[in-house]
Amino acid sequence: KAHIYNLIIVDWQMPDMDGIALFKNMETLKNTKNRTIPVVIVTANGLAGARAKYMELGFTDFLPKPIDAMELERTVRDYLPREKVKNPFEG
């Protein structure tokens, strides 16, 4: 609640509270400026239909483990505001 984020990437299996429980908890927060922030879940559950399951739960996107660096970069670029993304080949 105290910070404003541009993108939230959460792991499905975390200690104490898994990523799905965290996401559901975030949805119940009142008076937060992060309601419309994209939330991407990272999981080793790459089984067929997993993406659809997470999208149905309300996640913005899904990244399977092991994480592919190019896919992670694409995801970050897709969901960050354009003014937050800098092209390394431009000055």
Phi and psi in degrees as a GROMACS rama.xvg file:
@    title "Ramachandran Plot"
@    xaxis  label "Phi"
@    yaxis  label "Psi"
@TYPE xy
-80.5966  -18.7352  ALA-2
-120.639  153.611  HIS-3
-105.887  130.006  ILE-4
-113.515  157.647  TYR-5
-98.0898  -27.3645  ASN-6
-159.359  139.036  LEU-7
-120.795  125.047  ILE-8
-115.33  122.181  ILE-9
-126.871  138.049  VAL-10
-83.0294  140.852  ASP-11
-64.6938  -45.3951  TRP-12
-102.751  104.012  GLN-13
-126.953  156.952  MET-14
-67.3553  148.917  PRO-15
74.2766  -55.2111  ASP-16
-139.233  123.056  MET-17
-73.949  168.175  ASP-18
-61.2268  -34.2672  GLY-19
-69.2478  -44.3486  ILE-20
-62.6283  -41.1731  ALA-21
-60.6881  -45.7171  LEU-22
-61.1211  -44.5034  PHE-23
-63.8344  -38.4207  LYS-24
-63.5379  -42.1347  ASN-25
-61.2818  -36.5408  MET-26
-65.6949  -23.325  GLU-27
-87.6424  -10.5126  THR-28
-65.5331  134.673  LEU-29
-97.6329  155.962  LYS-30
53.1959  45.3268  ASN-31
-116.229  143.166  THR-32
-86.1751  2.62377  LYS-33
-99.8525  15.0136  ASN-34
-61.2182  -34.1646  ARG-35
-102.799  10.0271  THR-36
-73.83  134.804  ILE-37
-62.8873  137.326  PRO-38
-123.522  120.18  VAL-39
-108.645  131.376  VAL-40
-100.025  138.985  ILE-41
-111.558  130.13  VAL-42
-154.561  154.043  THR-43
-82.9752  -6.03926  ALA-44
-80.0185  81.6111  ASN-45
-98.4397  21.1613  GLY-46
-63.3477  156.583  LEU-47
-54.9638  133.166  ALA-48
89.0144  -5.70835  GLY-49
-63.9664  -43.8906  ALA-50
-57.2728  -47.1074  ARG-51
-60.6228  -38.6667  ALA-52
-61.3554  -46.9644  LYS-53
-70.4778  -35.5976  TYR-54
-66.0648  -38.2416  MET-55
-63.2468  -33.1186  GLU-56
-73.4508  -15.0749  LEU-57
113.287  -2.20162  GLY-58
-66.0367  151.655  PHE-59
-76.9455  -37.4974  THR-60
-158.702  178.647  ASP-61
-141.903  133.797  PHE-62
-123.036  122.334  LEU-63
-80.6009  150.519  PRO-64
-93.6459  151.63  LYS-65
-66.1136  144.349  PRO-66
-73.5524  129.636  ILE-67
-87.1536  124.575  ASP-68
-57.4793  -39.2376  ALA-69
-67.5274  -39.1077  MET-70
-67.8001  -39.2422  GLU-71
-62.4311  -46.2359  LEU-72
-61.6875  -43.3667  GLU-73
-59.7977  -43.5458  ARG-74
-63.2508  -46.5428  THR-75
-61.6401  -45.3678  VAL-76
-63.3121  -37.431  ARG-77
-65.3325  -34.6976  ASP-78
-106.557  -17.6846  TYR-79
-74.2799  148.433  LEU-80
-58.5464  140.806  PRO-81
-52.9609  -36.7834  ARG-82
-70.1463  -11.836  GLU-83
-92.6563  -9.86943  LYS-84
-103.032  124.446  VAL-85
-110.437  132.876  LYS-86
-77.8543  121.207  ASN-87
-65.4059  -15.4467  PRO-88
-93.2398  -3.3056  PHE-89
-105.286  148.907  GLU-90
